């Protein structure tokens, strides 16, 4: 396999479990270290406005105590920009955020929000933080991301993963495939994530233009039953099978 496909592991929901009771356990930093030992290529954490899972101290500890690249998911706000500039993670993925949502609902509207996003993207880039925009697989959004100078886009795979197996899911997959090709033609590095499972990851992983997958909730859920290291190992096996053109055992 000559192509390299990175796996970023989102450890937000370790913090969700911790916060349900309070205290220090389970520790997201410990989860990040287990993920690193299990073969993750990066750690993703979303610091939300309401701090419902990851907290400010978690970001500081992850930045200081793990060797893997840290991808900070963040809303396009002055508060989050200041935090990103203070900690300077490897990457910052700008996502839409609504206080009442359970999880991120859809992609960022780069077309409509270009004027607001432009100075944030510039400030992060000047600080050496690699900017990614979390968007729908829509050519217009990709074109807008390129125009703003963002080097990376992450395609929202939620509609594909939520669709019933068969024609509905195939239609959503084709949107992702076409968007990934368009991103590559624009010179954008293309990532993908949201809702991916063992059952849905291989078609996306097989797309030549995809450089990285970011997966969190499913892996943390599986970890309850088999352990985080085994959940990551199995996900990696599915990714590797996709690169080989085979099927994971």
C-alpha positions, -999 to 999 in steps of 0.1 A, spaced: 0 0 0 18 31 -12 -10 55 -2 -11 67 34 -45 73 50 -43 89 84 -67 82 112 -76 110 137 -93 98 168 -118 122 185 -118 117 223 -146 142 231 -170 116 244 -145 103 270 -150 137 285 -188 134 280 -188 104 303 -165 121 328 -187 152 329 -218 131 335 -207 125 370 -179 151 376 -144 145 388 -114 133 368 -124 99 354 -123 88 327 -95 110 316 -94 122 279 -56 124 281 -54 88 290 -76 80 260 -54 100 237 -23 81 249 -41 48 243 -51 59 209 -15 69 201 -3 35 212 -30 18 191 -19 35 159 -39 68 157 -21 94 136 -37 124 154 -61 134 182 -91 155 176 -110 175 204 -139 199 201 -139 227 226 -175 239 225 -188 272 237 -208 255 265 -178 231 274 -202 201 274 -174 176 271 -138 188 264 -127 216 287 -100 242 285 -77 222 308 -81 192 286 -69 212 256 -38 224 275 -30 189 287 -34 174 253 -13 201 237 15 196 263 15 159 269 8 140 237 33 136 208 6 132 181 -7 162 162 -37 179 180 -66 189 158 -88 215 177 -123 216 164 -137 251 171 -164 275 162 -155 307 143 -157 329 174 -133 354 190 -131 333 221 -121 302 203 -97 320 181 -79 334 212 -77 299 227 -63 284 194 -37 312 192 -27 306 228 -23 269 225 -13 267 188 -24 232 180 -12 215 149 -45 221 132 -78 239 138 -109 226 121 -136 253 120 -171 238 124 -206 252 127 -219 252 162 -253 256 178 -258 255 215 -289 233 214 -275 206 190 -265 172 202 -237 169 177 -225 190 147 -254 193 123 -241 197 88 -212 216 74 -200 252 76 -215 277 52 -183 290 38 -201 307 9 -224 328 31 -199 333 59 -168 342 39 -164 377 53 -166 364 89 -143 335 83 -115 353 63 -98 371 92 -100 339 114 -84 318 87 -57 344 82 -49 347 119 -46 310 124 -25 305 93 -1 333 104 3 316 138 13 283 121 -20 265 127 -32 245 98 -68 255 90 -94 230 80 -130 238 71 -157 213 79 -181 214 50 -208 196 31 -197 177 0 -208 206 -22 -186 221 -50 -197 257 -41 -184 253 -5 -151 238 -18 -146 267 -42 -153 292 -14 -128 274 9 -101 276 -18 -108 313 -24 -103 320 14 -70 302 14 -78 273 37 -54 245 29 -77 217 41 -113 207 40 -131 180 59 -162 166 42 -192 159 64 -201 123 60 -232 123 82 -258 122 55 -240 92 39 -237 73 72 -273 80 82 -288 70 49 -304 35 45 -281 10 28 -289 9 -9 -297 36 -34 -300 64 -8 -266 57 7 -251 53 -27 -263 87 -38 -248 103 -7 -215 85 -13 -214 97 -48 -216 133 -35 -186 126 -13 -166 110 -41 -173 139 -65 -165 165 -38 -132 147 -29 -122 148 -66 -131 184 -69 -111 193 -37 -81 175 -52 -84 195 -84 -84 227 -64 -52 217 -46 -70 212 -12 -61 184 11 -93 165 17 -104 148 50 -137 132 59 -156 124 90 -188 123 111 -207 91 118 -183 67 102 -185 31 115 -170 -3 105 -199 -7 81 -195 27 63 -158 35 65 -144 14 36 -160 31 6 -148 65 19 -114 52 29 -110 39 -6 -113 73 -23 -79 83 -36 -83 120 -27 -90 114 10 -60 119 31 -74 116 66 -105 103 84 -116 117 118 -137 93 139 -148 96 175 -182 87 188 -183 53 172 -149 44 185 -156 55 220 -189 35 220 -171 4 208 -144 9 234 -170 2 261 -173 -34 248 -138 -42 235 -114 -15 247 -102 16 228 -71 -1 215 -91 -29 199 -117 -6 185 -90 15 168 -72 -16 156 -104 -29 139 -111 5 123 -76 6 110 -80 -29 96 -111 -17 77 -92 13 64 -62 -8 53 -86 -33 36 -100 -3 16 -66 7 5 -58 -29 -6 -92 -32 -24 -102 -61 -2 -125 -66 27 -115 -65 64 -119 -98 83 
